[in-house]
Amino acid sequence: MNQHAARMSATLKQFSPTLGAALLALIPALGAPKVAVGQQAKTSQPQAMAALRLLAVNPTVLFVQREEGLRQVAEVTIENFAAAVEASLEVRLGAQGTSTALGKLNKGKSTAEVHVPDVRQPTPVEFVLRAEGKLQDRRTMTWQPGRHWEVCLVQQANVFLLTLKRAEDGDGIIVRLAETEGKEAMATVTVPHVAIQKAVVTNLVEENQAALASTPHQLTVPVKAFGLTTVRLQVR
């Protein structure tokens, strides 16, 4: 007890017992430590930061047919700031949602493919990234209708369309053909729904090597026996 306050209370009791008792009741409170406003918030545990971040979502020129309809292939880039973790990405269009398992993503940047429902007009699409069921990141973007086209190989049954994708540098479309029967071939490639501006043979790392003659919708590609030929198509 504060000795000065006790002496004051004893003195006051001589004149007013009630006032002295009231002062005694206040003494413990006067000596109690003060708690600053907000001190409790400072001691609470901070929320854990998300380990995964959705860096980019890029549409490709490719489509796949599923039971529920045509789907456009999109390439997503994700960065993991922590240890490897199982992740998934949900694509939401209106009331519909489809989740794709991405597998275990290691620390650093990773790329993966997901399928987006085919749209006929600009439509908001939401991408929701989760790790072990916990929300990590989400992004909504206006998805633009993709250009629909197809590639047909004719005249040469021994030539197989091995790859059809966007070029790694973003310049055109890569078509890779493989000969399967050990006979050199000249394969005719037809693209009815886009116009070819330029066709170039490349190596496997997509470095341009030689120009190929083409019409707006067709070109002839030489393929060696059991060989691969890669062609870059610049289209409009």
PyMOL commands that set and color helices and strands:
alter all, ss='L'
color gray80, all
select helices_A, chain A and resi 3-15+17-31+39-43
alter helices_A, ss='H'
color red, helices_A
select strands_A, chain A and resi 52-66+69-80+85-93+96-105+108-117+123-131+134-143+152-154+159-166+173-179+185-190+196-202+208-212+214-215+218-223+228-235
alter strands_A, ss='S'
color yellow, strands_A
deselect
rebuild
show_as cartoon
